[in-house]
Amino acid sequence: MVLDGMIVHMSKYVAVLMAAMYTYWNFRCFAVNEEKRRKLLKKQNQLMFLNHVLSFAVMFLKTGDEKLLWFCGVQAVFLWCFLVVYGKLYRNRSALLANNMCFLLSVGFIILTRLSYDKAVRQFGIVVCSAAVTLLIPFIICRMWQLSRIPWLYAALGLGLLIAVYAAGDASYGAQLSLKFGEAAVQPSEFVKISFVFFVSAMFYQSTDIRQIFITSIIAALHVGILVISKDLGSALIFFATYVFMVFVATSDWIYLALGLLGGYGASVAAWRLFSHVQVRVMAWKNPWADIDNRGYQITQSLFAIGTGGWFGSGLCQGMPKKIPVVEKDFILAAVSEEMGALFAMCVLLVCLGCFIQFMMTACEMEAMFYKLIAFGLGAEYIVQIFLTAGGVTKFIPSTGVTFPLISYGGSSILSTFILFSVIQGLYILKRDEEEG
């Protein structure tokens, strides 16, 4: 028992050290030659698998549940197969981006298993299916230039799905978010994020004159407006911010950026006045301690968890993350911070930043405006979602209810993020193929 206790205690420091080394090598990969990069990528994989096995070993020692060992093995085999198969299918893929996907998935598997074994099993099944479904997306992106010719199909698909949610969607925490098909629930806005970027990219690829911008802005406003009346304000904010940035990139005109920011401020004031649940969230953000047992409960429990865990965490299965409402979704970063440490959580955020940098580098390398805007738009959606989630958990901004990509529980979020990363991989591969050809 004493030995087990020492292993559990020391493991959290080892896990933080491995996460820090993985993160350092993530950024180091941007500054070294191809040969050194391959060595760093291999070391990253070794650290990821070691951390995965160590984390599950700790949970086994704390619970004695033998099925955790089996589950750990199955997950490790999947992650290894994903990296190998992806490398075999796409020789010119971004191995760093694939590594970071697997690292984030691994963290999600670990913390979800700690929170709920049943949900972790369901999440793992969704991840496997998502990986299989999206495996051919890079192949399609590399060979279908016609994707730029159907902007109105993207618009019709996106608006149709959002209208369906508004008309027949299930309400969750004051917002209409999902459509139910039997026992399964799908959140269409997660997928409309992708079609929205393709629509805007296709429109601005055709033209960036004032008429085209006006028409595109009307359709973008319809997307955001439907989300607002559905009270899905977190997604509405992601769509709005992404569109403003895409307009600025397409036109290089600071006036559009200024108008967008001004419009965003006006929309925020209007949302505050129109929606009571927005007022509740803002009041909870301003002073959660004033109503700690009611509207301030979620954010105060999140702050307690982060503070209790400290820099190195309390250790897996040694904290109380389940006290945070909906912890497995938009507040999962608080659970990571409490039990795996604030330093570990910061490494996770830095790995996400590394993914964003890879998105932006890909965007800058693309010559065709259509592909450039796709990479930029998807990157903007990704980093805004990370910011909203991390900001809500730490009380930096009011909670918006959006999930943490690849880590939070949720099938729609997982599948849409796989699609996003696969599209970026497709663009990266396209550029590498062009350079070789």
Summary of the structure (lengths in Angstrom):
residues: 437
radius of gyration: 21.6
end to end distance: 61.4
largest distance: 72.7
contacts: 1514
relative contact order: 0.13
helix: 79%
strand: 3%
